[in-house]
Amino acid sequence: MGLSLMRHPDAGPEIPATDGIVVNFGAPAEHAFTGTVDALYGILPRRPG
């Protein structure tokens, strides 16, 4: 099951129905926040433009 349970009911067919899993759904400790954001930024794909 994964993220499919969180899909908005009005999402149309033009929105991909990819599935995934949420790991540690919460905020990092304050002392780790900057490192966590840097790590996330490092793995996210860049948008052209």
N, C-alpha and C positions, 0 to 999 in steps of 0.2 A: 504493500500500500504506500508508502512514501508521501510525497506532496500532492498526489492526485486528490486527496481528501480536502485540500485547501483551495482547489481550483474554483474560481468564481463561477457561479451558475450561469451568468450571462456571457461568459467567454465564448466567442464565436470560433468557427473552424479556422479562421486566419491566424489564431493564436496557437502555437505548437502545444501539444498535450504531453510534453516531456515530463518524466517523473524524476524524483530525486529523494534525498533523505536529509532531514535536518539533524545536525549534530551540535550539541551544546547550545541550544536555543536560548541565549541570554547574553548579557553584557560581560566582557572580561573584567577582571579586577582592575581597579583604577591604575595601579602601578604597571599593568600589562597592556593598557589600552593602546598606547602609541605603537608598540610592537605588533599588536594584533591587527591594527588598521594597516600598517606597512606591509604585513604579510598578506593580507587580503588584497590590497592594491597590487601587489606583485603577481598574483595569480589571475586577476581579472583580465579578460581580453580588452584591448584598446579599441575604442570606436574611431573609425577613420574620420578625418576632418579636422 
